[in-house]
Each structure stands twice: as structure tokens, then as C-alpha cells.
């Protein structure tokens, strides 16, 4: 996690068991702090109805840019994305389960799979209206490009936890 407030970074570091470091020592224009943690995951609280925002950003580069809420039209937006007309913009707001008083944080992704799974969960017949305890982590994703070259990246994952024991809810592991 990164931010500009050192006291907040220290509080997050204490909650996550991590350390705080300057993002760009000696470069005031890039001043900030990052929390470094060896933890495999962070337990967070997410309200899937109020804290999930799925949108599409039209344009980019030198073109004018505007953001539009997906509202159940991901397949339409996916076609536009394939044609190079824009990109998906998924935002999930959460609070740290161990320190909810620190306020709201946000994770962003442009993953179509993540957007589709979140849209399905938000649009389910039994909406999740309260905050739900989840595990948030960055997982290594490896794949081959069309040309056959191997590549990888770390993508966010959200796993919905059931009850206080951390049991897994089938079908609710969300990939970014």
C-alpha cells in the first residue's frame, strides 16, 4: 500500500505487521510512503453492493477519455476493449478487518475476469448488503502470449471468507 501520510502508513504497517519506507528518498516531488509486508494475504471488509464499481474508460492516449458505469454491459464493453476503444476499470473499496478505523482503501484492476466475477456476485439473487470479510492477495499469474513467449504478472485476488473461522465460500473466489 502506498500513500502520502506517514502516520497512516505507520498505522497500516502496524496492522499488517509490515514496515514503512519512503517511496523516493531525496525526491520531494515523488514523496510518499509504502507499507512492505511479507504477509501472503490481508483480511479486509468489503460491501459488494456499495464498495464495488465496475466501469469502462473510453479512449486513452491523446484521445479524450470518459468513464462509464458498466451496469450489466460487460460483454458490450469487452468488444469495445478488443477493438482498442478503451479499457475496463474495476475498483473495490475496502477497510482493513484488523483496523477498520483507519478508513477506506481501494484496489483497482483492468481484468475482464475480475469484472465479470464481481458483476455476477453483485448481481446475485441474494445481494450482500453488509460488509463481508475477505482475504485480499496478489497471486502470480503465468501465461503464454500469442507469439508463444512466456510472461507473468501479479494480479489481485479476493476470496470471500465465511464466518470468523475463515472457511471458503464455494464459487466466491474472485480473480483479477
TORFI-943090 format. One record per residue (C-alpha): residue number from 1; residue in one letter; y, z, x. Coordinates in nm, 3 decimals. Layout:
BEGIN
{NUM "A" {Y Z X}}
...
// end
This chain:
BEGIN
{1 "X" {0.000 0.000 0.000}}
{2 "X" {0.348 -0.075 0.122}}
{3 "X" {0.694 0.040 0.020}}
{4 "X" {1.040 0.137 0.136}}
{5 "X" {1.033 0.511 0.054}}
{6 "X" {0.885 0.718 0.338}}
{7 "X" {0.838 1.032 0.127}}
{8 "X" {0.646 0.833 -0.137}}
{9 "X" {0.433 0.670 0.134}}
{10 "X" {0.352 1.014 0.276}}
{11 "X" {0.254 1.142 -0.071}}
{12 "X" {0.030 0.837 -0.127}}
{13 "X" {-0.119 0.886 0.220}}
{14 "X" {-0.198 1.247 0.138}}
{15 "X" {-0.357 1.145 -0.194}}
{16 "X" {-0.570 0.873 -0.029}}
{17 "X" {-0.649 1.055 0.291}}
{18 "X" {-0.461 0.791 0.487}}
{19 "X" {-0.190 0.769 0.749}}
{20 "X" {0.162 0.630 0.720}}
{21 "X" {0.301 0.372 0.965}}
{22 "X" {0.622 0.173 0.985}}
{23 "X" {0.570 -0.189 0.884}}
{24 "X" {0.802 -0.335 1.150}}
{25 "X" {0.919 -0.073 1.403}}
{26 "X" {1.259 -0.161 1.551}}
{27 "X" {1.334 -0.434 1.295}}
{28 "X" {1.568 -0.283 1.037}}
{29 "X" {1.569 -0.595 0.817}}
{30 "X" {1.193 -0.552 0.768}}
{31 "X" {1.197 -0.173 0.740}}
{32 "X" {0.926 -0.017 0.530}}
{33 "X" {0.612 0.189 0.538}}
{34 "X" {0.246 0.119 0.484}}
{35 "X" {-0.036 0.353 0.400}}
{36 "X" {-0.350 0.288 0.601}}
{37 "X" {-0.675 0.433 0.469}}
{38 "X" {-1.037 0.391 0.565}}
{39 "X" {-1.140 0.464 0.208}}
{40 "X" {-1.369 0.199 0.055}}
{41 "X" {-1.204 0.235 -0.286}}
{42 "X" {-0.925 0.413 -0.467}}
{43 "X" {-0.968 0.568 -0.811}}
{44 "X" {-0.689 0.453 -1.040}}
{45 "X" {-0.587 0.483 -1.405}}
{46 "X" {-0.530 0.154 -1.591}}
{47 "X" {-0.426 0.091 -1.951}}
{48 "X" {-0.579 -0.254 -2.008}}
{49 "X" {-0.362 -0.326 -2.313}}
{50 "X" {-0.024 -0.222 -2.170}}
{51 "X" {-0.082 -0.248 -1.794}}
{52 "X" {-0.232 -0.596 -1.760}}
{53 "X" {-0.005 -0.902 -1.751}}
{54 "X" {-0.160 -1.248 -1.718}}
{55 "X" {0.080 -1.536 -1.673}}
{56 "X" {0.125 -1.880 -1.524}}
{57 "X" {0.404 -1.974 -1.283}}
{58 "X" {0.513 -2.335 -1.335}}
{59 "X" {0.645 -2.528 -1.037}}
{60 "X" {0.692 -2.393 -0.690}}
{61 "X" {0.830 -2.503 -0.358}}
{62 "X" {1.157 -2.687 -0.415}}
{63 "X" {1.083 -2.728 -0.789}}
{64 "X" {1.227 -2.491 -1.044}}
{65 "X" {0.996 -2.201 -1.123}}
{66 "X" {0.939 -2.027 -1.454}}
{67 "X" {0.673 -1.778 -1.562}}
{68 "X" {0.497 -1.800 -1.897}}
{69 "X" {0.260 -1.545 -2.055}}
{70 "X" {-0.095 -1.678 -2.079}}
{71 "X" {-0.162 -1.547 -2.429}}
{72 "X" {-0.519 -1.678 -2.452}}
{73 "X" {-0.439 -2.019 -2.296}}
{74 "X" {-0.603 -1.977 -1.955}}
{75 "X" {-0.812 -2.296 -1.987}}
{76 "X" {-0.493 -2.494 -2.052}}
{77 "X" {-0.322 -2.331 -1.756}}
{78 "X" {-0.627 -2.387 -1.533}}
{79 "X" {-0.599 -2.763 -1.593}}
{80 "X" {-0.230 -2.747 -1.501}}
{81 "X" {-0.320 -2.548 -1.188}}
{82 "X" {-0.581 -2.805 -1.082}}
{83 "X" {-0.315 -3.075 -1.123}}
{84 "X" {-0.089 -2.878 -0.886}}
{85 "X" {0.169 -2.791 -1.152}}
{86 "X" {0.166 -2.416 -1.087}}
{87 "X" {-0.048 -2.108 -1.025}}
{88 "X" {-0.192 -1.812 -1.207}}
{89 "X" {-0.009 -1.478 -1.175}}
{90 "X" {-0.215 -1.170 -1.271}}
{91 "X" {-0.054 -0.826 -1.250}}
{92 "X" {-0.232 -0.495 -1.306}}
{93 "X" {-0.022 -0.177 -1.318}}
{94 "X" {-0.197 0.148 -1.237}}
{95 "X" {-0.147 0.511 -1.139}}
{96 "X" {-0.348 0.690 -0.873}}
{97 "X" {-0.610 0.900 -1.052}}
{98 "X" {-0.576 1.180 -0.795}}
{99 "X" {-0.195 1.184 -0.813}}
{100 "X" {-0.072 1.023 -1.138}}
{101 "X" {0.266 1.194 -1.100}}
{102 "X" {0.353 0.959 -0.811}}
{103 "X" {0.425 0.688 -1.066}}
{104 "X" {0.317 0.329 -1.118}}
{105 "X" {0.182 0.083 -0.863}}
{106 "X" {0.085 -0.282 -0.905}}
{107 "X" {-0.178 -0.519 -0.771}}
{108 "X" {-0.126 -0.896 -0.803}}
{109 "X" {-0.374 -1.179 -0.782}}
{110 "X" {-0.381 -1.553 -0.847}}
{111 "X" {-0.758 -1.560 -0.905}}
{112 "X" {-0.873 -1.750 -1.213}}
{113 "X" {-1.192 -1.545 -1.237}}
{114 "X" {-0.994 -1.221 -1.232}}
{115 "X" {-0.759 -1.354 -1.502}}
{116 "X" {-1.043 -1.472 -1.724}}
{117 "X" {-1.232 -1.143 -1.697}}
{118 "X" {-0.921 -0.935 -1.762}}
{119 "X" {-0.830 -1.155 -2.059}}
{120 "X" {-1.180 -1.105 -2.204}}
{121 "X" {-1.158 -0.729 -2.161}}
{122 "X" {-0.808 -0.705 -2.307}}
{123 "X" {-0.905 -0.929 -2.599}}
{124 "X" {-1.234 -0.750 -2.675}}
{125 "X" {-1.307 -0.633 -3.027}}
{126 "X" {-1.274 -0.269 -2.917}}
{127 "X" {-0.942 -0.254 -2.731}}
{128 "X" {-0.898 0.001 -2.455}}
{129 "X" {-0.577 0.177 -2.556}}
{130 "X" {-0.590 0.482 -2.332}}
{131 "X" {-0.581 0.489 -1.956}}
{132 "X" {-0.924 0.417 -1.813}}
{133 "X" {-1.048 0.549 -1.479}}
{134 "X" {-1.134 0.260 -1.245}}
{135 "X" {-1.227 0.202 -0.882}}
{136 "X" {-0.995 -0.044 -0.706}}
{137 "X" {-1.110 -0.200 -0.379}}
{138 "X" {-1.072 -0.505 -0.157}}
{139 "X" {-1.400 -0.692 -0.115}}
{140 "X" {-1.487 -0.957 0.138}}
{141 "X" {-1.542 -1.296 -0.030}}
{142 "X" {-1.706 -1.573 0.174}}
{143 "X" {-1.737 -1.935 0.066}}
{144 "X" {-1.756 -2.293 0.193}}
{145 "X" {-1.473 -2.538 0.134}}
{146 "X" {-1.535 -2.890 0.002}}
{147 "X" {-1.545 -3.012 0.362}}
{148 "X" {-1.818 -2.759 0.443}}
{149 "X" {-1.608 -2.521 0.652}}
{150 "X" {-1.685 -2.153 0.609}}
{151 "X" {-1.394 -1.928 0.517}}
{152 "X" {-1.333 -1.581 0.377}}
{153 "X" {-1.068 -1.356 0.232}}
{154 "X" {-1.040 -1.007 0.084}}
{155 "X" {-0.993 -1.004 -0.291}}
{156 "X" {-0.916 -0.710 -0.518}}
{157 "X" {-1.191 -0.581 -0.745}}
{158 "X" {-1.159 -0.339 -1.034}}
{159 "X" {-1.465 -0.153 -1.157}}
{160 "X" {-1.431 0.039 -1.483}}
{161 "X" {-1.584 0.384 -1.449}}
{162 "X" {-1.731 0.564 -1.748}}
{163 "X" {-1.661 0.935 -1.786}}
{164 "X" {-1.589 1.164 -1.495}}
{165 "X" {-1.922 1.102 -1.319}}
{166 "X" {-1.834 0.752 -1.205}}
{167 "X" {-2.113 0.577 -1.395}}
{168 "X" {-2.082 0.200 -1.402}}
{169 "X" {-1.993 0.025 -1.729}}
{170 "X" {-2.210 -0.286 -1.755}}
{171 "X" {-2.017 -0.610 -1.765}}
{172 "X" {-1.686 -0.449 -1.676}}
{173 "X" {-1.675 -0.515 -1.300}}
{174 "X" {-1.373 -0.740 -1.267}}
{175 "X" {-1.333 -0.982 -0.978}}
{176 "X" {-1.002 -1.106 -0.837}}
// end
